[in-house]
Amino acid sequence: MSPSSHDIHPGAWPTAHASRLPRNGSRRAQPKPLRRWLAVVGCAAMLGTGTVVFPAAAGISPAIADDACTPGVIGRIAGPPSALTQLEATPAVPGRTGAGVTIAVVDSGIDVTRPQLADALVGGISLINDGERPDGFGDPNGHGTAIAGLIAARPAPGSGVIGLAPEAKLLSVRVYRDTDKEADKDGFGLDAGRMAEGIRWATAHGAQIISVSLSDDLDTPELRAAVTEASAAGSLVVASAGNRTTTRNVTDSPRFPAAYPEALAVTAVDTVGAPNDSSIHGDHIEVAAPGQDVLTTATGAGDCRYSVDAPSTSFATGYAAAAAALVAQAYPSETPREWAYRLMATADRPNADKPDPLRGWGLIRPFDAIALHPDTDTRGPASPFVETNRPPAQQQTAQLKVHASDTPLKTAMSAATVGGSIVLAILAIAGLGWVLVRRRRDTPGR
C-alpha cells in the first residue's frame, strides 16, 4: 500500500531530552487529595530513607536522559516512573501485576538484550524480512522496546524502570522497521495490511491484550476484520487514537484500529493529566493515559525518558494495555469488552455521564477498574454487564417486588393493619397506667 493512500504512523517519537514545557493544563476535576498526599509522602519517605525498591547499584552512576538513551551506554535513571503515580499505581497493589496475562506488542520489535525485558518475552515473530531476527526479538528502531518497557519491564539493579504490569508475558510482533522513506522504499515501512496480519498472529498465539501504538486515518476491511476476529476470540485490541505531530492528516478525525467498536481507543495526557494539541481528538477517543516524560527501556542502551516536551499516544496506549492486563488478571472469565468497560466506567473525568472529545471517558484508574462492581446505577458508558433490552417497567417491577403473592394494595393494607394495632396497644397501655395512678391517689394512706 502506497504512502499516498494511507497515513499510518506510530505515536510521537521525539529524541529524549531533559527540557520541559510549562504546565499548561488544569488538574483533574475530581481529585482525591488524601490518596495523592499519601502517595507523594510515601514516595518521598522511601527516597529519603534509601528504601526505594530499586536502589542505585554500586558502580553505576545516574545518567541524564540523553546519555541513557544512547546505544551502547548502559545508563540508569532513578524511578519510579511518574506515570505510575498519575495512575495511582505506586506502590503496586500486591498480586496485581499482570501475572498469567499475555500481551502482544504489535510494533517495531522488542530488544531481548534489555535485562528488564528478557524474562518477559515468551515468543514473537518478524513479519518483515530485513535481516533481523525472525522471532521479533530485535528492534533497530526502538519504538517497540520503549512500549514493552512501560508495559512489563521487570525490576533490574540500579534501574528505576518498571512496568505497570511487571509480571505479564510479552509477545513481540514486529510489523515495521522504520517510518522513513528508505524503509518505505524497501517495503519495511508501516502498512495497514501487515498491521492486520500482526493482530491476527497475536490472537492466534493467545494474547489476551494486543497493544497497537500505531494508527491509520483510513478504514480498511482487512484491519477491521482482524480487530473483530480478535475480540471474538477473547483478545482486546488497545490502540492509539492518533498524534497530530506524526501524521500528514492533522484533522481531528477517526484513526484505526482505535476507532473500531471492539478496540479501546487511547489518547495521551500530560504530566498533570491535561490533554494536549499534539494528540488527535474526536469522538472515537474512549480513555486517556499518561504519555509525557515516560521512563522506560531503550534499544541497545539503558533507561530513557521519552516525550519530555509533549505527550505521545504511543506511550499512553502502552500504559492502557498494561492496565487492561491487570483487569484481565483479576477477571479472566470476562470478555474483552467487559475489561474495556471497567476502564472506561472508572476513568477520572469532569462529567461522570458524558465523554468528551479530548479525553474520552477520562484518565484511567486501573485499580478502581478492578474494584468496580458493575450495577444498574454505575455511571458512564453503556454497560455490557447489565441487561438493557427489557422494558423499563419490567425492570422496575422486579426491583419493587417483595414476594410472588404480594400486591401493592395488599402490602399497603397489611402495613396499615399492623400500624393500627400498634397504636391501639399503646393507647390501651397508657389508659391502664392512668387508671392505676388515679386509684393510687384516691386511696387513703395508712
C-alpha positions as CSV (number, residue, x, y, z in Angstrom):
1,M,0.0,0.0,0.0
2,S,1.5,3.3,-1.0
3,P,2.1,6.2,1.4
4,S,-0.2,8.3,-0.6
5,S,-3.2,6.2,0.2
6,H,-2.5,5.7,3.8
7,D,-1.3,7.8,6.7
8,I,0.0,5.2,9.2
9,H,2.2,6.3,12.0
10,P,3.4,5.3,15.4
11,G,2.9,7.8,18.2
12,A,5.2,10.7,18.5
13,W,8.8,9.5,18.7
14,P,10.9,12.6,19.7
15,T,14.5,12.5,20.8
16,A,14.7,12.3,24.6
17,H,16.0,15.3,26.4
18,A,15.7,17.0,29.7
19,S,13.7,20.2,28.9
20,R,10.1,20.6,29.7
21,L,7.3,22.8,28.5
22,P,5.4,24.9,31.2
23,R,2.5,23.1,32.7
24,N,-0.4,24.5,30.7
25,G,-3.4,22.4,31.9
26,S,-5.5,22.3,34.9
27,R,-5.6,19.4,37.3
28,R,-8.2,16.8,37.2
29,A,-11.7,18.0,38.0
30,Q,-12.3,15.3,40.7
31,P,-9.0,15.0,42.7
32,K,-8.5,12.6,45.5
33,P,-6.3,14.7,47.7
34,L,-5.8,12.3,50.6
35,R,-4.7,9.5,48.3
36,R,-2.5,11.8,46.3
37,W,-0.9,13.2,49.5
38,L,-0.3,9.7,50.9
39,A,1.3,8.6,47.6
40,V,3.6,11.6,47.4
41,V,4.6,11.4,51.1
42,G,5.2,7.6,50.7
43,C,7.5,8.1,47.7
44,A,9.4,10.9,49.4
45,A,9.8,8.8,52.5
46,M,11.2,5.9,50.6
47,L,13.6,8.1,48.7
48,G,14.8,9.8,51.8
49,T,15.4,6.6,53.8
50,G,17.1,4.7,50.9
51,T,14.3,2.1,50.9
52,V,13.3,2.6,47.2
53,V,12.5,-0.8,45.6
54,F,15.3,-0.3,43.1
55,P,18.3,1.4,44.9
56,A,21.3,2.5,42.7
57,A,23.7,-0.3,42.3
58,A,27.3,0.2,43.3
59,G,29.5,1.5,40.5
60,I,26.6,2.7,38.3
61,S,26.2,6.5,38.4
62,P,22.9,8.1,37.5
63,A,22.7,9.3,33.9
64,I,20.8,12.1,32.3
65,A,18.2,11.1,29.7
66,D,20.4,11.8,26.7
67,D,23.2,9.6,27.9
68,A,20.9,6.8,29.0
69,C,19.2,6.7,25.6
70,T,22.5,6.4,23.6
71,P,23.0,2.9,22.2
72,G,26.0,1.3,24.0
73,V,25.7,3.5,27.1
74,I,24.0,1.5,29.9
75,G,22.9,4.4,32.0
76,R,20.4,4.2,34.7
77,I,17.7,6.7,35.8
78,A,16.1,6.7,39.2
79,G,12.4,5.9,39.5
80,P,9.7,5.0,40.0
81,P,8.2,6.3,36.7
82,S,6.0,9.4,37.3
83,A,3.2,7.9,35.2
84,L,2.6,5.2,37.9
85,T,1.8,8.0,40.4
86,Q,-0.6,9.5,37.9
87,L,-2.3,6.2,37.6
88,E,-2.5,5.8,41.4
89,A,-0.4,2.6,41.0
90,T,2.6,3.4,43.2
91,P,3.3,1.2,45.0
92,A,1.6,-1.5,43.0
93,V,-1.1,-3.5,44.8
94,P,0.2,-6.9,45.8
95,G,-1.0,-9.6,43.4
96,R,-2.0,-7.1,40.7
97,T,1.0,-7.5,38.4
98,G,-0.4,-8.9,35.2
99,A,0.8,-12.4,36.1
100,G,-0.6,-15.0,33.8
101,V,-1.7,-12.5,31.1
102,T,-0.1,-12.4,27.7
103,I,0.3,-9.0,26.0
104,A,1.3,-8.7,22.3
105,V,3.2,-5.6,21.3
106,V,2.4,-5.0,17.6
107,D,5.2,-2.6,16.8
108,S,8.9,-2.4,15.6
109,G,10.0,-5.3,17.7
110,I,11.4,-5.8,21.2
111,D,15.1,-5.8,22.1
112,V,15.6,-9.1,24.0
113,T,19.0,-7.9,25.3
114,R,17.4,-5.5,27.7
115,P,17.7,-7.1,31.2
116,Q,14.3,-5.7,32.2
117,L,12.6,-7.4,29.2
118,A,14.5,-10.7,28.7
119,D,12.4,-12.7,31.2
120,A,9.2,-11.1,30.0
121,L,9.5,-12.2,26.3
122,V,7.8,-15.6,25.6
123,G,7.5,-15.5,21.8
124,G,7.2,-13.4,18.8
125,I,7.6,-13.0,15.0
126,S,9.0,-10.6,12.5
127,L,6.6,-10.1,9.6
128,I,9.3,-8.3,7.6
129,N,12.4,-9.9,6.1
130,D,15.0,-7.2,6.7
131,G,17.8,-9.4,8.1
132,E,16.8,-9.0,11.7
133,R,15.8,-11.9,13.9
134,P,12.7,-13.8,12.6
135,D,11.4,-14.1,16.2
136,G,10.9,-10.4,16.5
137,F,13.4,-10.1,19.3
138,G,15.4,-7.3,17.6
139,D,14.4,-3.6,17.4
140,P,16.7,-1.2,15.5
141,N,14.0,1.5,15.7
142,G,13.5,1.3,19.4
143,H,9.8,2.2,19.5
144,G,8.5,-1.3,20.4
145,T,11.2,-1.7,23.1
146,A,10.1,1.5,24.8
147,I,6.4,0.4,24.7
148,A,7.3,-3.0,26.1
149,G,9.3,-1.5,29.0
150,L,6.5,0.6,30.3
151,I,4.1,-2.3,30.0
152,A,6.1,-5.1,31.6
153,A,9.7,-4.2,32.5
154,R,11.0,-6.3,35.4
155,P,13.0,-4.8,38.2
156,A,16.7,-4.5,37.5
157,P,19.6,-3.4,39.7
158,G,20.1,0.3,39.7
159,S,17.2,1.0,37.3
160,G,14.1,2.9,38.2
161,V,12.2,1.4,35.2
162,I,9.4,-0.9,36.0
163,G,6.2,-1.7,34.0
164,L,2.7,-1.2,35.2
165,A,2.2,-5.0,34.7
166,P,5.7,-6.2,35.7
167,E,4.8,-9.9,35.6
168,A,2.9,-10.1,32.4
169,K,4.2,-12.1,29.4
170,L,5.1,-10.4,26.2
171,L,4.8,-11.4,22.5
172,S,6.9,-9.3,20.1
173,V,5.0,-8.9,16.8
174,R,7.3,-6.9,14.5
175,V,5.4,-5.2,11.7
176,Y,7.8,-2.5,10.5
177,R,11.4,-1.4,10.6
178,D,11.2,2.4,10.4
179,T,9.0,5.2,9.2
180,D,11.4,6.9,6.9
181,K,11.4,6.9,3.1
182,E,14.1,4.3,2.8
183,A,12.1,1.8,4.8
184,D,9.0,2.5,2.7
185,K,11.1,2.0,-0.5
186,D,12.4,-1.3,0.7
187,G,8.9,-2.5,1.8
188,F,9.7,-2.4,5.5
189,G,7.6,0.6,6.4
190,L,4.2,0.9,8.1
191,D,1.4,-0.9,6.3
192,A,-2.2,-1.5,7.3
193,G,-2.3,-5.0,5.9
194,R,0.8,-6.0,7.9
195,M,-0.7,-4.4,11.0
196,A,-3.8,-6.6,10.5
197,E,-1.6,-9.7,10.0
198,G,0.2,-8.9,13.3
199,I,-3.1,-8.6,15.1
200,R,-4.2,-12.0,13.7
201,W,-0.9,-13.6,14.7
202,A,-1.2,-12.2,18.2
203,T,-4.8,-13.5,18.5
204,A,-3.8,-17.0,17.3
205,H,-0.9,-17.2,19.8
206,G,-3.0,-16.5,22.9
207,A,-2.6,-12.8,23.6
208,Q,-5.4,-11.6,25.8
209,I,-4.3,-7.9,25.3
210,I,-2.9,-6.6,22.0
211,S,-1.1,-3.3,22.2
212,V,-1.1,-1.3,18.9
213,S,0.7,2.1,19.3
214,L,0.0,2.7,15.6
215,S,-2.7,4.5,13.7
216,D,-4.1,4.9,10.2
217,D,-6.5,7.5,9.1
218,L,-8.1,5.1,6.6
219,D,-10.5,2.4,7.5
220,T,-9.5,-0.8,5.7
221,P,-11.6,-4.0,5.6
222,E,-8.7,-6.2,6.4
223,L,-7.8,-4.3,9.6
224,R,-11.4,-4.1,10.7
225,A,-11.8,-7.8,10.2
226,A,-8.7,-8.5,12.2
227,V,-9.9,-6.5,15.2
228,T,-13.4,-8.1,15.1
229,E,-11.9,-11.5,15.0
230,A,-9.6,-10.7,17.9
231,S,-12.5,-9.6,20.1
232,A,-14.5,-12.7,19.2
233,A,-11.5,-14.9,20.2
234,G,-11.2,-13.1,23.6
235,S,-8.4,-10.6,22.8
236,L,-8.7,-6.9,23.5
237,V,-7.0,-4.6,21.0
238,V,-5.8,-1.4,22.7
239,A,-4.8,1.2,20.1
240,S,-3.6,4.7,19.7
241,A,-6.2,7.4,18.9
242,G,-3.5,9.3,16.9
243,N,-0.9,12.0,17.1
244,R,-1.1,15.3,15.2
245,T,2.7,15.6,15.2
246,T,3.3,12.4,13.2
247,T,0.7,12.5,10.6
248,R,0.0,14.3,7.3
249,N,-3.7,14.4,8.2
250,V,-3.8,16.7,11.2
251,T,-7.6,17.0,11.4
252,D,-9.5,15.6,14.4
253,S,-10.9,12.5,12.8
254,P,-11.2,8.8,13.5
255,R,-7.9,6.7,13.5
256,F,-7.8,3.0,13.0
257,P,-7.7,0.4,14.5
258,A,-8.6,2.5,17.6
259,A,-11.9,3.7,16.2
260,Y,-13.3,0.2,15.6
261,P,-16.1,-0.6,18.1
262,E,-14.2,-3.7,19.5
263,A,-11.0,-1.7,20.2
264,L,-10.1,0.5,23.1
265,A,-9.1,3.9,21.7
266,V,-6.5,5.7,23.8
267,T,-5.3,9.3,23.9
268,A,-2.5,10.9,25.9
269,V,-2.4,13.5,28.7
270,D,0.5,15.5,30.1
271,T,2.2,15.2,33.5
272,V,-0.8,16.9,35.2
273,G,-3.5,15.0,33.4
274,A,-4.4,17.6,30.9
275,P,-5.0,16.9,27.1
276,N,-2.6,18.4,24.6
277,D,-2.9,19.6,21.0
278,S,-0.2,17.2,20.0
279,S,-2.9,14.4,20.1
280,I,-5.7,13.8,17.6
281,H,-9.0,14.5,19.3
282,G,-12.5,13.3,18.4
283,D,-15.5,11.2,19.4
284,H,-13.5,8.0,18.7
285,I,-11.5,8.5,21.9
286,E,-12.5,6.3,24.8
287,V,-9.9,6.7,27.5
288,A,-6.7,8.7,28.3
289,A,-3.4,7.7,29.9
290,P,-0.1,9.3,30.8
291,G,2.1,9.9,27.7
292,Q,4.6,12.6,28.7
293,D,8.0,12.3,30.3
294,V,7.8,8.5,30.4
295,L,10.7,6.4,31.9
296,T,11.3,3.2,30.0
297,T,13.8,0.9,28.2
298,A,15.9,1.9,25.2
299,T,17.2,-0.3,22.4
300,G,20.8,-1.2,22.9
301,A,21.1,1.1,25.9
302,G,19.9,1.7,29.4
303,D,16.9,3.6,30.8
304,C,15.4,6.5,28.9
305,R,12.9,9.3,29.3
306,Y,10.9,9.9,26.2
307,S,8.3,12.6,25.2
308,V,9.7,15.1,27.7
309,D,8.2,18.1,26.0
310,A,4.7,16.8,24.9
311,P,2.6,13.7,25.5
312,S,2.5,10.8,23.0
313,T,-0.4,8.5,22.4
314,S,2.1,5.6,21.8
315,F,3.1,5.6,25.5
316,A,-0.4,6.2,26.6
317,T,-1.5,3.2,24.7
318,G,1.2,1.1,26.3
319,Y,0.0,2.1,29.8
320,A,-3.6,1.4,28.9
321,A,-2.7,-2.0,27.6
322,A,-0.9,-2.8,30.8
323,A,-3.9,-1.6,32.8
324,A,-6.1,-3.8,30.7
325,A,-3.8,-6.7,31.6
326,L,-4.3,-6.0,35.3
327,V,-8.0,-6.1,34.8
328,A,-7.8,-9.3,32.8
329,Q,-5.7,-10.9,35.5
330,A,-8.4,-10.1,38.1
331,Y,-11.3,-11.2,35.9
332,P,-10.0,-13.9,33.5
333,S,-13.5,-15.1,32.6
334,E,-14.8,-11.7,31.4
335,T,-14.9,-10.6,27.8
336,P,-12.6,-8.0,26.2
337,R,-15.5,-5.5,26.1
338,E,-16.1,-6.0,29.8
339,W,-12.4,-5.3,30.5
340,A,-12.6,-2.2,28.4
341,Y,-15.8,-1.1,30.1
342,R,-14.3,-1.3,33.6
343,L,-11.5,1.0,32.4
344,M,-14.0,3.5,30.9
345,A,-16.5,3.5,33.7
346,T,-14.0,4.2,36.4
347,A,-11.9,6.7,34.5
348,D,-11.5,10.1,36.1
349,R,-13.5,12.8,34.3
350,P,-15.3,16.1,34.9
351,N,-18.7,14.7,33.8
352,A,-19.5,11.2,35.1
353,D,-22.2,10.7,32.5
354,K,-20.6,12.0,29.3
355,P,-17.3,11.6,27.5
356,D,-15.5,14.5,25.8
357,P,-13.5,14.5,22.6
358,L,-10.3,15.4,24.4
359,R,-10.1,12.6,26.9
360,G,-13.0,10.3,26.2
361,W,-14.3,8.9,29.5
362,G,-11.2,10.2,31.3
363,L,-7.9,9.2,32.8
364,I,-7.8,5.5,33.5
365,R,-7.6,4.3,37.1
366,P,-6.5,0.6,36.9
367,F,-7.2,-0.4,40.5
368,D,-10.6,1.4,40.5
369,A,-11.4,-0.7,37.4
370,I,-10.6,-3.8,39.3
371,A,-12.6,-2.8,42.4
372,L,-15.7,-1.9,40.3
373,H,-18.9,-3.9,41.0
374,P,-21.0,-3.1,37.9
375,D,-24.6,-2.3,38.6
376,T,-27.6,-0.5,37.0
377,D,-26.6,2.7,38.7
378,T,-22.9,2.7,37.6
379,R,-22.5,6.0,35.7
380,G,-20.7,6.2,32.4
381,P,-20.8,4.3,29.2
382,A,-23.3,1.6,28.3
383,S,-22.6,-1.4,30.4
384,P,-22.1,-4.9,28.9
385,F,-22.8,-6.3,32.4
386,V,-26.4,-5.0,32.7
387,E,-29.3,-6.3,30.7
388,T,-30.7,-3.3,28.8
389,N,-33.1,-4.9,26.4
390,R,-36.0,-5.3,28.8
391,P,-38.8,-2.7,29.0
392,P,-38.2,-0.3,31.9
393,A,-41.5,-1.3,33.5
394,Q,-40.4,-4.9,33.9
395,Q,-37.1,-3.9,35.4
396,Q,-38.9,-1.6,37.9
397,T,-41.5,-4.3,38.9
398,A,-38.6,-6.7,39.6
399,Q,-36.9,-4.2,41.8
400,L,-40.1,-3.4,43.8
401,K,-41.5,-6.9,44.1
402,V,-41.4,-8.2,47.7
403,H,-43.0,-11.6,47.3
404,A,-44.6,-13.5,44.5
405,S,-48.1,-13.3,46.2
406,D,-47.8,-9.7,47.3
407,T,-49.5,-6.8,45.6
408,P,-49.1,-3.1,46.3
409,L,-52.7,-2.9,47.7
410,K,-52.2,-5.9,49.9
411,T,-48.9,-4.7,51.1
412,A,-50.4,-1.3,52.0
413,M,-53.4,-2.8,53.8
414,S,-51.1,-5.1,55.8
415,A,-49.0,-2.2,56.8
416,A,-52.0,-0.2,57.9
417,T,-53.4,-3.1,59.9
418,V,-50.1,-3.7,61.7
419,G,-49.6,0.0,62.3
420,G,-53.2,0.4,63.7
421,S,-52.8,-2.5,66.1
422,I,-49.6,-1.0,67.5
423,V,-51.3,2.4,68.0
424,L,-54.3,0.8,69.8
425,A,-51.9,-1.2,72.1
426,I,-50.1,1.9,73.1
427,L,-53.3,3.8,73.8
428,A,-54.6,0.8,75.9
429,I,-51.4,0.7,78.0
430,A,-51.4,4.5,78.5
431,G,-55.1,4.3,79.6
432,L,-54.4,1.5,82.1
433,G,-51.5,3.4,83.6
434,W,-53.6,6.5,84.1
435,V,-56.3,4.5,85.9
436,L,-53.7,2.9,88.3
437,V,-52.2,6.3,89.1
438,R,-55.6,7.8,89.7
439,R,-56.6,4.9,92.1
440,R,-53.4,5.3,94.0
441,R,-54.0,8.9,94.6
442,D,-57.6,8.2,95.8
443,T,-56.5,5.5,98.3
444,P,-56.1,6.9,101.9
445,G,-52.7,6.5,103.5
446,R,-52.2,4.1,106.3
